[in-house]
Amino acid sequence: MADLIGKEPNMQSLRNYLQHHLNPLHLYCRLRAFGIGHVRASRLCAYYERHMYPLSWLGREHKIGTV
């Protein structure tokens, strides 16, 4: 959240921050950086992308304040 420091906090900036850092590809890159192998990181991210990310409001494409 260091990139949010000094900025006026709002839902859109929080959503953008979380959407970036919880994105399946970003997660894959962080797992690889921690030393997890390609196959294991790919499988973990594939599971996360299919089963967990779509359940969150981050996996949906809609504007804040709309239903």
C-alpha positions, 0 to 999 in steps of 0.5 A, spaced: 500 500 500 506 504 499 503 507 492 497 509 496 501 513 501 500 521 500 494 520 496 486 521 498 484 514 499 478 512 495 474 506 493 477 506 486 484 507 488 483 501 493 480 497 488 485 498 483 491 496 488 487 490 490 486 488 483 493 489 481 496 485 487 491 479 487 491 478 480 492 471 478 498 473 474 501 478 479 500 472 484 504 467 480 510 472 479 510 473 487 510 465 488 516 465 483 520 470 486 519 466 493 522 460 489 516 456 488 517 452 481 514 453 475 509 447 475 507 448 482 506 456 481 502 455 475 497 450 478 496 454 484 494 460 480 490 456 476 486 453 482 486 460 484 484 463 478 478 458 477 475 458 484 477 463 488 478 470 484 471 470 480 468 469 487 471 476 489 468 483 487 475 484 484 474 478 479 468 482 476 468 488 471 463 493 473 464 500 476 464 502 483 457 504 485 453 500 480 450 493 481 
